[in-house]
Amino acid sequence: MIAMVPCRCDILVRIGHRKRPPYAMDDEMKQSAEFHNIDDLTDGLHRELGPGVTTRIFAGEQAMLSIVTIAPNAEGKLHHHPEEQWGVLLEGSAIRVQGAEEIAVKKGDFWRTPGHVPHTMRAGPNGARVLDIFSPPRPEYKKPGSGFGTT
């Protein structure tokens, strides 16, 4: 077991470090604020992407997570964006439309969507829940709103 020791930044400054290390904790930013639960529906920035398609967004500096819930038989809008996107089907079933292909996906399947490739998803009869990962973060998803943000 690894013991977590609070950072003594005052000591670091005295021995020659000019800046606080990136892991240093203070009253403004506790590391506990960086922990989330995928099933906590109150957590994250909420966004309605379209009829029957909602997401909860968690933005970091270099990557962004989006937990998308798609109602039974609902479909997102075909769109594209410059950011690379990875997806994991967490629950349900769906058809992933990517480029000119339609690919059936089941729980546990994951995929990569290069930037600028048109894509969407159509949920199966029981709906779907997808974890999307973007790099870099999508600027339009860092603020409340609706829609996919790009064409």
Protein Blocks (a to p, Z undefined) as FASTA:
>chain_A
ZZdddddfklmmmnopabdcfkbccfklcfklmpccfklmkgcjdddfbghiacdddddf
kbccddddddehiacdddddfbdcddddfbhcddddehjbccdddehiacdddehiacdd
dddfkopadddddddddfklmpgcedjhiZZ
